């Protein structure tokens, strides 16, 4: 009985110490947020127009053949 109690106590202490040793520090504060405004919309519109131009040019070349 004494050996069983000693083994259980040892396992309990080992589990507690392991969880304390592996603990991570808390998360830092929130980072500063970067504003996303109209510039992103302009870039998306320009990319869409460029893709449309490329696709239209490719289709007109294939119709000429």
N, C-alpha and C positions, 0 to 999 in steps of 0.2 A: 504494500500500500504506500509505503514511504517512497519507494522508487518511482511508482506511477505518478505521485504528486510532484516529485522532483522533475520528471520528464515533462509533465504538463506545464509546470512553471517555466521550465527552460524554453519550451516551444512558444509559450505566450510572450515571454520577454523577447525572444528572437523575432517574432512577428511584429511586435511593437517597435523595436529598434530598427528593423528593416524599413517599415513604413516611414519612420522619421528620417532615416538616412536618405531615402529615395524621394523625399518631398521636394517639389519644385517651388520656386518663389512665385509670388502672385504676378498677375499680368500687369504690365505698365499701363499708364493712363492712355486715354484715347489720343491717337495722332491727329495732327492738324489736317483737315480735309482740304483737298484741292478743288476749287470751283470748276465745274464743267459748264460752259455757257454756249453762246451761239457759234463759237469757233468750231466746235465739234460738228454742228449741223452743216456749216459751210464746207467742211472737209468731206462729209458724207455726200453732200450734193455734188461736189466737184468730182468725187470718185464715181458716183453714179453716171454723171454726164460723160466722163472719160470712158467708162465701160460701154455705154450706149454708142458712143462714136466708134469705138473699136469693133463692136458687134455689127453695126450698120456698115462699116467699111468692109468687113469680112464678107457679109452677105452680098454686097454689090459686086465684089470681085468674083464670087462664085456664080453669079447670074450672068456675068459677061462671057464666061467660058462656054 
